Every structure is written in C-alpha cells, then in structure tokens.
Amino acid sequence: MSIRRSPERSAHRSHQVLPAHALWALDWKSFGRPVDTPMLGDVLVFTRNGGGHVTLYVGEDDDAYHCLGGNQHDSVCISRIAKARKPVFRRPAYSAEPPNIRAIRLASSGAMSTAEA
C-alpha cells in the first residue's frame, strides 16, 4: 500500500508555503523570501520564451549559475545558465537556517544552456 500526500500536506510537513500553482514555474517567484545573492539550495526562477524555468542553485562560475533542474533537456541534470538572464533568487523561509548554506564557486566547464525545455 502506498501513501499519497497532497501538496498541502507536504507543505505543512516542511512548514513551507508552496506557490498557488506549483507546476507553473513563474509562480515560484513568490516562494520563501527574496535574497540578493544565491546560495546552496536556493530557488532560481528564470524567464524564457514561452514561460519560465525554476531550478535549485548548486553553484556558480564567473558567467553562469549551475542549476539542478527536474526537466532540463528532458532530464534531471545540472545545467549552466547565464547570469545575464537575471533570475529571481528565493530562499526557503527556514525556522533555523542550515549551516551549509553558502555560495559555491565552481569551475567554468560545459556548454551554456539556452533553452531548458
């Protein structure tokens, strides 16, 4: 027997308020709280032709954010996305911020993503 949890239940368990339309990438601009500098685990929301793209920050180099996404190039992967695309940075509203939240500097390797769909 499997237990299914609704998004409301998951949000309750994590003490996070999810966007009203969590499957709509641009709605994640209202998640958590805004921050000026992204750090490990933050949500990054990019605007792109046809909508948006939401990812998790895992690091950065001089030109790009390294982003973990669940549907980037039809896979779960880490992609380099240009800083020039100016994403919105959101941090979960932690009751106690984890000690490993920090900016991560990575080597600049791999192609730059231009279309995440």
N, C-alpha and C positions, 0 to 999 in steps of 0.2 A: 504494500500500500504506500503510495507516495502522498506527501503533504504539499498542497499548493498554497502558496502565500500570495495574497494580493499585494500590489504596490503599496497600498495604505498600510498594511501590516508590516512590510519591510521598512517603510519609512518610520513607523512607530518604533520598531526594534532598534533602529540605528539613531533615533532621535533627530533625524534629518527630515526636512520638509522638501519633498520632491516637487519639480515643476508640475503644473497642472496637466500638461501634455508632455510627459517624459520622453515619448518617442519622437517628438518634434525638436530637432537639435537646437534651434534658436531659443526655445523656451528655457534652456539651461542657463541663459544669461541672468536668470533670476535666482538661481540656486545658491545656497550658502551666503557668503558675503564677498564683496568685491575686494581685490587686492591689486596693488600696483606692480608687484614683482612675483612671477610664478615660482612655486616651489614644489617639491616632490609630492605627488598625489593631487595637486590642484586640477580643477576642471578648466580646460581651454575651449572657448567657443569661437569658431571661425565662420565668417560669412563666405559663401562661394556662389557661383552661378547656380541658380535653381534652389537655393536654400542655405543650409548651414552644415556645419560638421562639429561634433563635440568629441573631445579626446581627454586623456589624462596626461599631465606633464610627467615625463621621466627624466628630462634633462635638456640641455641646450648647448649649442656651439655659437660662434660669433654671428652666424647668419640665420640659424634655424632653431626652432623648438623641436625636440624629439618627443613624439606624441604616441601614446598607446591608444589605439582605436579598435573598436569591435567590428567595424565594417569599412576598413580602408583597403581599397584594391581587392574587394571581395574576400578579405581575410582579417583575422585578428593579428595585428602586427604593429611595429613601431615605425613610424614614418617621420622624415624630416620635413617640416612645414615652415616656410619662410616667415621670419619675424616681420617682414614688411607687410604681411597680411593682417597685422594688428588684431590679434584675438582679444576677447574679453577674458580676464582671469577671475576665477571664482574659487573660493576655499570653503570647504565644509565648515559649518558652524560648530566646531568642536567644543565640548564642555571642558575638555583638557587636551590641549594640542599635543600630538605625539612628538617625542623628542627628535625624531629623524626627519622632520620637515625642514628642508633646506634647498637652496639652489644647487643643481648638479651640473658641472661643466663636463662636456663630452667632446671627443674628437669629431671633427667635421668629416664624416665619411658617408657615402651613399648618395643616391640621387635625391634631388629636392622634389617633393610631391607637389603636383599642380592640380590634381583632381582626385579627391579621396573616394568618390562613389564607386 
